[in-house]
Amino acid sequence: MQSKLWRLGASVIVVMGLTACSSLSGMTDKVSRTWDNTWSGLTGKKPAQTQAAGQEAGPVSGGLKPVRESGRWQGLYSLDGETPRFQECESGQIIGVLPEGDSVLLEQAYLNTRSSATIAMLAEVQGRVVEQAVADPVLARQGRKMLVLRVERFVALSSQAACRNAKANW
């Protein structure tokens, strides 16, 4: 009898934990947007629009869109912890970088030439922007996707920390 009560209690705890995880994923989007708005109010800069920030599937109007053909991309490359980020110069949109192709060469060049841990450097690559399911399993089941850069060929890395236009400057 006591064993059955322990199993029932454990089952209830597991179900409550899963329910909390599901509802927390929606709350984190709200917290993230609130933080972005607060930070932009303090710094005077608009928050960058990213697919990873919980936007619906599909491209941002006027922003990056998935492409089938490989093309040249120029933007600011940086590492956020161990996660590579690419802020495309034309749109100013920040996207992740897939860990395949020449992205390893780009990361090694960045690590060998950066002057500080937080600096972004101007990079030029050959590749394409593709859609990928978000890492959060709950959001992935809802069909949420994010844009990422698939680097096919590393072209150049500059010590400049700004694009020629003002949309993508860190």
Backbone bond lengths (Angstrom), bond angles and torsions (degrees), N, CA, C in turn:
res aa  C-N    CA-C-N  psi(-1)  N-CA   C-N-CA  omega(-1)  CA-C   N-CA-C  phi
1 M - - - 1.452 - - 1.523 111.02 -
2 Q 1.350 115.26 -46.11 1.461 119.77 -178.55 1.529 110.93 -64.62
3 S 1.322 117.26 -35.96 1.458 122.40 178.94 1.534 110.70 -63.13
4 K 1.321 116.79 -41.03 1.468 121.36 179.43 1.530 110.46 -65.22
5 L 1.333 116.99 -38.74 1.464 119.99 177.89 1.523 111.18 -64.71
6 W 1.322 117.66 -40.24 1.473 121.03 177.54 1.527 111.10 -63.11
7 R 1.331 116.73 -41.90 1.468 121.12 178.38 1.531 110.88 -63.64
8 L 1.318 115.97 -42.98 1.458 120.64 178.97 1.524 110.36 -63.01
9 G 1.330 116.68 -45.20 1.463 120.79 178.56 1.530 111.76 -61.79
10 A 1.335 116.55 -42.46 1.472 120.42 178.65 1.522 110.71 -64.62
11 S 1.324 117.17 -39.67 1.471 120.99 178.82 1.521 111.22 -62.66
12 V 1.315 116.49 -43.14 1.465 121.34 178.92 1.531 110.04 -61.63
13 I 1.316 117.73 -43.00 1.468 121.45 -179.99 1.524 110.88 -63.53
14 V 1.344 117.29 -42.60 1.464 121.17 179.01 1.525 110.71 -62.65
15 V 1.331 117.03 -46.64 1.468 120.86 -179.52 1.529 110.56 -62.07
16 M 1.324 117.48 -42.66 1.467 120.66 179.15 1.523 110.70 -64.90
17 G 1.331 117.28 -38.52 1.460 120.79 178.36 1.512 111.79 -64.15
18 L 1.329 117.37 -43.02 1.470 121.15 178.51 1.524 111.04 -65.40
19 T 1.313 117.44 -39.68 1.464 121.44 177.43 1.518 110.64 -62.96
20 A 1.319 116.86 -41.66 1.465 121.19 179.49 1.517 110.84 -64.52
21 C 1.336 117.67 -41.32 1.471 120.67 178.91 1.517 110.83 -61.53
22 S 1.331 115.87 -42.21 1.455 120.39 -179.77 1.524 111.84 -63.48
23 S 1.330 117.57 -43.62 1.459 120.02 -178.78 1.519 111.73 -75.79
24 L 1.335 117.88 -26.90 1.463 120.71 178.90 1.516 111.95 -68.73
25 S 1.337 118.06 -31.41 1.458 119.47 -178.38 1.529 110.92 -62.57
26 G 1.331 117.87 -36.18 1.461 120.57 175.85 1.514 112.02 -71.03
27 M 1.327 116.54 -34.23 1.460 120.10 179.36 1.516 111.83 -70.01
28 T 1.336 117.81 -34.27 1.465 119.83 -178.54 1.517 110.84 -65.54
29 D 1.332 117.50 -33.90 1.461 120.04 175.74 1.519 110.55 -61.69
30 K 1.344 116.75 -43.59 1.463 120.79 -179.68 1.528 110.77 -65.96
31 V 1.327 116.69 -42.18 1.465 120.75 179.25 1.521 109.77 -63.66
32 S 1.335 116.70 -42.09 1.458 121.00 -179.98 1.531 111.12 -62.21
33 R 1.321 116.75 -44.75 1.475 119.94 179.44 1.531 110.53 -65.36
34 T 1.341 117.03 -40.74 1.463 120.39 178.45 1.522 110.45 -62.37
35 W 1.331 116.81 -43.92 1.467 120.57 179.12 1.531 110.26 -62.39
36 D 1.348 117.18 -43.90 1.464 120.37 178.56 1.524 111.26 -58.85
37 N 1.333 116.34 -43.64 1.461 119.74 -179.91 1.526 111.32 -66.25
38 T 1.323 117.15 -40.59 1.467 120.79 178.33 1.519 110.62 -64.32
39 W 1.328 116.35 -46.35 1.462 121.28 -179.03 1.528 110.77 -62.81
40 S 1.342 116.85 -42.26 1.460 119.27 -179.51 1.526 110.63 -67.15
41 G 1.343 117.77 -31.40 1.460 120.75 176.04 1.518 112.17 -66.73
42 L 1.327 115.72 -35.61 1.468 120.28 179.88 1.527 112.27 -75.56
43 T 1.332 116.67 -39.54 1.471 120.16 -174.81 1.526 112.80 -93.28
44 G 1.311 117.17 -19.29 1.461 120.26 -177.35 1.515 113.11 83.27
45 K 1.340 117.76 2.65 1.464 121.57 178.95 1.517 109.18 -101.36
46 K 1.339 115.65 145.71 1.452 119.72 175.60 1.520 108.84 -76.29
47 P 1.341 118.17 142.56 1.463 119.24 177.16 1.518 109.99 -68.73
48 A 1.336 116.56 142.60 1.460 121.32 179.11 1.523 108.83 -71.86
49 Q 1.310 116.51 141.81 1.455 121.47 177.90 1.514 108.77 -86.24
50 T 1.331 117.21 123.67 1.458 120.72 179.10 1.505 109.74 -128.91
51 Q 1.302 115.98 151.67 1.450 120.98 175.30 1.519 110.26 -70.01
52 A 1.322 116.99 -31.78 1.456 120.75 -176.26 1.516 112.06 -70.73
53 A 1.302 118.26 -15.26 1.457 121.10 -176.93 1.521 112.23 -80.62
54 G 1.334 117.34 12.54 1.458 119.26 173.36 1.508 113.94 96.27
55 Q 1.322 117.84 20.87 1.444 119.45 177.62 1.518 108.74 -74.92
56 E 1.310 115.93 160.39 1.447 120.80 178.58 1.519 109.76 -65.84
57 A 1.326 115.59 161.36 1.456 120.29 178.18 1.512 109.67 -61.61
58 G 1.322 115.49 147.16 1.448 120.60 179.70 1.504 110.70 108.35
59 P 1.321 115.79 159.59 1.452 120.48 -175.89 1.512 113.00 -76.26
60 V 1.311 115.63 154.68 1.449 122.18 174.27 1.518 107.14 -75.40
61 S 1.330 118.87 135.75 1.451 119.76 -179.92 1.527 108.97 -60.96
62 G 1.321 115.40 129.57 1.447 120.46 -178.66 1.525 112.52 81.11
63 G 1.331 118.08 -4.24 1.458 122.21 -179.14 1.515 111.20 -101.76
64 L 1.306 115.09 -159.19 1.454 121.06 -179.86 1.516 110.81 -72.70
65 K 1.326 115.07 150.30 1.458 122.12 177.28 1.519 107.79 -134.09
66 P 1.329 117.59 150.74 1.461 119.17 176.26 1.532 109.91 -61.18
67 V 1.321 116.46 141.56 1.467 121.13 179.65 1.517 109.91 -128.86
68 R 1.323 116.30 148.62 1.462 121.07 178.84 1.520 111.56 -87.76
69 E 1.332 115.87 -35.27 1.452 120.33 -176.94 1.519 110.55 -87.58
70 S 1.312 114.84 147.44 1.451 120.77 175.34 1.526 108.88 -74.83
71 G 1.315 116.54 143.45 1.461 121.04 179.71 1.516 110.33 -148.50
72 R 1.319 115.46 174.56 1.464 120.28 178.00 1.510 109.71 -89.38
73 W 1.326 115.86 133.47 1.452 122.58 -179.32 1.511 108.90 -124.81
74 Q 1.326 115.31 135.17 1.459 120.94 176.58 1.523 107.77 -123.31
75 G 1.342 115.33 133.63 1.454 119.20 -179.37 1.511 111.76 -172.90
76 L 1.317 115.25 179.06 1.459 121.93 -179.37 1.522 109.17 -91.25
77 Y 1.321 115.66 122.02 1.456 122.57 -178.53 1.518 108.96 -102.82
78 S 1.324 116.46 137.47 1.468 120.99 176.19 1.520 108.84 -153.28
79 L 1.319 114.97 167.30 1.458 121.22 174.69 1.514 108.07 -112.93
80 D 1.317 116.29 125.10 1.465 122.77 175.34 1.528 105.48 -102.89
81 G 1.338 116.13 92.51 1.462 120.29 -169.70 1.517 107.27 73.08
82 E 1.316 116.35 -113.52 1.460 120.55 175.08 1.520 111.20 -110.68
83 T 1.322 116.79 6.05 1.454 121.60 -177.19 1.526 110.76 -96.07
84 P 1.336 117.94 118.62 1.465 119.74 178.44 1.527 111.53 -75.85
85 R 1.320 115.64 138.69 1.464 123.22 179.35 1.514 109.17 -125.93
86 F 1.331 115.57 147.10 1.455 121.94 179.51 1.522 107.63 -133.01
87 Q 1.336 117.25 118.98 1.460 121.11 177.43 1.520 107.18 -102.83
88 E 1.316 116.37 106.64 1.456 123.00 -175.34 1.523 110.25 -65.92
89 C 1.319 116.82 134.45 1.472 121.55 -173.12 1.531 113.78 -65.82
90 E 1.320 118.57 -42.29 1.469 120.95 -175.19 1.522 112.72 -65.33
91 S 1.321 116.99 -47.65 1.465 120.72 -175.06 1.523 113.29 -96.72
92 G 1.334 117.16 -23.06 1.458 120.64 -174.66 1.515 113.11 79.47
93 Q 1.338 117.31 3.46 1.458 122.30 -177.31 1.532 110.52 -77.35
94 I 1.335 116.39 138.63 1.465 122.48 179.81 1.525 108.77 -100.16
95 I 1.347 115.34 129.93 1.459 120.80 178.41 1.529 109.08 -134.24
96 G 1.308 116.25 160.94 1.457 121.45 176.18 1.517 110.77 -77.71
97 V 1.319 115.68 168.49 1.459 122.07 178.63 1.527 107.62 -120.97
98 L 1.330 116.15 126.38 1.458 119.92 179.18 1.524 110.45 -69.02
99 P 1.334 118.01 140.96 1.469 121.14 -179.81 1.522 112.10 -82.82
100 E 1.314 116.99 63.12 1.459 121.48 179.88 1.520 109.38 -149.60
101 G 1.313 116.72 170.20 1.458 121.00 -179.20 1.519 111.53 63.56
102 D 1.323 116.11 -138.99 1.467 121.81 -178.56 1.532 113.11 -85.55
103 S 1.323 118.30 10.43 1.470 119.30 179.32 1.531 111.01 -62.89
104 V 1.335 116.88 -27.49 1.468 120.70 177.51 1.528 109.69 -66.86
105 L 1.336 117.25 -41.20 1.467 120.56 177.23 1.522 111.22 -64.44
106 L 1.320 116.66 -41.43 1.458 121.15 178.19 1.534 110.02 -61.65
107 E 1.317 117.17 -45.88 1.463 120.62 -179.42 1.536 111.43 -64.18
108 Q 1.323 117.11 -41.49 1.466 119.70 179.28 1.520 111.64 -65.77
109 A 1.330 117.53 -41.30 1.463 120.80 176.84 1.523 110.34 -62.28
110 Y 1.322 116.48 -40.68 1.461 121.40 178.86 1.535 110.83 -63.50
111 L 1.320 116.48 -47.83 1.467 120.72 -178.95 1.532 111.75 -63.98
112 N 1.324 117.30 -33.95 1.468 121.22 -178.15 1.523 113.53 -78.51
113 T 1.336 118.34 -22.55 1.467 120.23 -173.59 1.519 115.46 -114.96
114 R 1.309 119.53 -11.74 1.467 119.51 -177.90 1.527 110.47 -68.95
115 S 1.327 114.95 150.12 1.467 119.58 -178.38 1.525 112.73 -94.26
116 S 1.339 117.66 -20.90 1.463 120.68 176.19 1.523 108.63 -146.59
117 A 1.317 115.84 166.37 1.462 120.90 -174.42 1.523 113.87 -68.75
118 T 1.331 117.75 -20.90 1.465 119.45 -173.96 1.519 114.07 -108.98
119 I 1.303 118.34 3.80 1.456 120.21 -174.32 1.530 111.84 -77.99
120 A 1.313 116.24 144.67 1.461 122.61 173.06 1.526 107.15 -101.61
121 M 1.327 115.60 145.20 1.461 120.35 -179.04 1.517 109.64 -125.99
122 L 1.325 115.49 146.47 1.454 121.49 -179.45 1.524 109.63 -72.87
123 A 1.323 116.52 122.14 1.464 122.13 -177.81 1.517 110.04 -122.20
124 E 1.324 114.69 150.08 1.457 121.20 173.94 1.518 107.61 -128.20
125 V 1.328 116.15 127.28 1.462 121.26 -177.31 1.521 110.34 -136.30
126 Q 1.308 115.30 159.63 1.456 122.78 170.41 1.520 104.92 -103.02
127 G 1.317 117.60 129.08 1.460 120.02 -178.49 1.502 111.69 175.68
128 R 1.312 115.06 -160.65 1.463 119.05 178.72 1.517 110.88 -150.17
129 V 1.320 114.82 155.13 1.456 122.43 177.83 1.527 107.33 -92.45
130 V 1.337 115.63 127.90 1.459 121.04 -178.80 1.526 109.64 -128.93
131 E 1.324 115.50 161.16 1.461 120.77 175.24 1.516 109.50 -91.83
132 Q 1.330 115.10 144.84 1.458 121.75 179.04 1.523 107.68 -143.09
133 A 1.330 116.33 146.09 1.466 119.93 176.48 1.526 109.05 -62.96
134 V 1.324 117.05 143.86 1.462 121.40 178.62 1.526 109.33 -66.17
135 A 1.329 116.64 158.17 1.464 121.67 -176.62 1.529 112.54 -71.36
136 D 1.322 117.59 -31.05 1.464 121.35 -179.38 1.534 109.12 -68.08
137 P 1.345 118.83 119.42 1.464 120.25 -176.14 1.529 114.10 -63.16
138 V 1.307 117.56 -32.09 1.467 120.09 179.39 1.525 110.05 -67.32
139 L 1.338 116.14 -46.66 1.469 119.74 178.88 1.526 111.47 -68.61
140 A 1.328 117.39 -34.29 1.468 120.94 178.39 1.527 110.33 -63.46
141 R 1.341 116.97 -40.01 1.467 120.14 177.42 1.520 111.55 -65.73
142 Q 1.329 117.45 -25.10 1.461 121.38 177.64 1.523 111.39 -82.26
143 G 1.339 116.81 -1.68 1.464 120.79 177.57 1.514 114.36 89.37
144 R 1.322 118.27 11.12 1.461 120.94 179.73 1.519 109.95 -69.84
145 K 1.298 115.77 138.93 1.461 122.10 178.92 1.516 109.29 -131.73
146 M 1.326 115.00 162.22 1.458 120.30 175.91 1.523 108.14 -136.03
147 L 1.318 115.13 157.38 1.453 120.19 177.74 1.514 109.60 -89.07
148 V 1.331 116.50 140.21 1.459 122.66 177.07 1.527 108.24 -137.77
149 L 1.319 115.26 156.58 1.457 121.43 179.05 1.520 109.32 -98.05
150 R 1.324 116.41 125.81 1.467 121.95 174.12 1.530 106.75 -99.90
151 V 1.330 116.11 106.26 1.461 121.78 -178.59 1.520 108.65 -81.15
152 E 1.335 116.23 116.73 1.459 120.52 178.82 1.530 110.99 -95.58
153 R 1.342 115.63 -32.24 1.461 119.32 178.98 1.520 109.34 -149.36
154 F 1.318 116.40 128.08 1.459 123.19 175.97 1.524 107.57 -80.05
155 V 1.352 117.17 125.60 1.459 121.41 -177.17 1.520 111.28 -102.79
156 A 1.334 117.74 -57.93 1.464 120.22 -176.11 1.524 110.92 -157.14
157 L 1.339 114.39 156.73 1.453 121.95 174.87 1.517 107.20 -136.34
158 S 1.335 115.96 127.27 1.457 121.77 -177.27 1.518 110.01 -113.11
159 S 1.317 116.18 153.44 1.461 119.80 177.38 1.528 112.11 -77.24
160 Q 1.325 117.58 -4.13 1.467 120.50 176.33 1.519 109.47 -63.07
161 A 1.326 116.32 141.36 1.460 121.26 178.51 1.515 110.98 -111.18
162 A 1.326 116.55 25.19 1.461 120.69 -179.56 1.521 110.10 -151.42
163 C 1.317 115.70 148.85 1.456 121.08 173.07 1.523 108.89 -83.54
164 R 1.303 116.08 167.86 1.467 119.73 178.53 1.515 111.44 -66.26
165 N 1.343 116.88 -35.85 1.464 118.85 176.11 1.521 109.10 -92.89
166 A 1.295 117.95 166.73 1.477 122.43 -172.92 1.522 112.99 -87.31
167 K 1.325 119.57 -1.97 1.464 120.15 -175.54 1.525 112.51 -72.20
168 A 1.305 117.98 -30.06 1.475 119.94 -174.60 1.522 110.71 -123.90
169 N 1.302 116.52 76.25 1.456 120.60 177.19 1.511 109.64 -129.02
170 W 1.322 116.75 130.11 1.454 121.84 178.69 1.489 110.21 -100.81
